[in-house]
Amino acid sequence: MKIYFHKNFDKQFGKLRANEKKKAQERLQLFLENPFNSVLENHPLKGKYTDYRSIDVAGDLRAIFKYLNENECIFVDVDTHSNLYS
C-alpha cells in the first residue's frame, strides 16, 4: 500500500501534540501493514465524506482517507471527531 498525504493533512498533523504525532505515526505504520487491523477500526463515512474512510488514531483523534485504487490511498485530514464531523 502506498500512502499519500494531502496538504491539509500535513497542516493538521503539524498542529498535533508530540504524543499525538507519535501515536498517529504508529497507527499509519499499522495501516501500512494491514489497513483492516481491528485496532484501527477502519470504517466508511457518510454525508459530506461519502467515499472516504476513517481510522482511529488515539482517543478522540481520527484520520480520514480515501482509496485511490487498491494499492494507493490519500490521507486528507486528522483531527478530533467533533472537529471533523461537525
C-alpha positions as CSV (number, residue, x, y, z in Angstrom):
1,M,0.0,0.0,0.0
2,K,1.3,3.4,-0.9
3,I,0.1,6.4,1.2
4,Y,-0.1,10.0,0.1
5,F,-0.8,13.0,2.3
6,H,-2.9,15.9,1.3
7,K,-1.5,19.3,2.3
8,N,-4.5,19.7,4.7
9,F,-3.4,16.5,6.5
10,D,0.1,17.8,6.8
11,K,-1.1,21.1,8.2
12,Q,-3.4,19.4,10.8
13,F,-0.7,16.9,11.6
14,G,1.7,19.8,12.4
15,K,-0.8,21.1,15.0
16,L,-0.9,17.8,16.9
17,R,0.9,17.5,20.3
18,A,4.1,15.4,20.3
19,N,2.4,12.3,21.8
20,E,-0.5,12.5,19.3
21,K,2.0,12.7,16.4
22,K,3.8,9.7,17.7
23,K,0.5,7.7,18.0
24,A,-0.5,8.8,14.5
25,Q,2.8,7.6,13.1
26,E,2.3,4.3,14.9
27,R,-1.2,3.9,13.5
28,L,-0.1,4.8,10.0
29,Q,2.6,2.1,10.2
30,L,-0.1,-0.4,11.4
31,F,-2.3,0.8,8.5
32,L,0.6,0.0,6.0
33,E,0.9,-3.5,7.4
34,N,-2.8,-4.2,7.5
35,P,-5.4,-1.5,6.7
36,F,-8.1,-3.5,8.3
37,N,-6.4,-4.3,11.6
38,S,-9.1,-4.3,14.2
39,V,-7.2,-1.7,16.3
40,L,-7.7,0.9,13.6
41,E,-11.5,0.5,13.4
42,N,-11.3,1.3,9.7
43,H,-14.8,2.2,8.6
44,P,-16.6,4.0,5.7
45,L,-18.1,7.5,6.2
46,K,-21.3,9.1,5.1
47,G,-22.6,12.6,4.3
48,K,-20.0,15.1,3.1
49,Y,-17.4,12.4,3.5
50,T,-19.0,9.8,1.2
51,D,-16.3,7.7,-0.5
52,Y,-13.9,8.4,2.4
53,R,-13.0,6.2,5.3
54,S,-11.7,6.8,8.9
55,I,-9.3,5.2,11.2
56,D,-8.9,5.7,15.0
57,V,-5.6,7.3,15.9
58,A,-5.9,7.8,19.7
59,G,-8.8,8.6,22.0
60,D,-11.0,11.0,20.0
61,L,-8.4,11.6,17.3
62,R,-9.4,10.3,13.8
63,A,-7.7,10.2,10.4
64,I,-9.7,10.5,7.2
65,F,-8.5,8.9,4.0
66,K,-9.7,7.8,0.5
67,Y,-8.6,4.9,-1.5
68,L,-7.3,6.0,-4.9
69,N,-7.1,2.4,-6.1
70,E,-6.5,-1.0,-4.5
71,N,-2.8,-0.1,-3.8
72,E,-2.9,3.6,-3.0
73,C,-4.7,5.9,-0.7
74,I,-4.6,9.6,0.3
75,F,-5.0,10.8,3.9
76,V,-6.8,14.1,3.8
77,D,-7.4,15.1,7.4
78,V,-6.5,14.3,11.0
79,D,-8.4,15.9,13.9
80,T,-10.8,15.2,16.8
81,H,-14.1,13.5,16.0
82,S,-16.1,16.6,16.9
83,N,-13.9,18.9,14.7
84,L,-14.1,16.6,11.7
85,Y,-17.8,15.8,11.7
86,S,-19.5,19.0,13.0
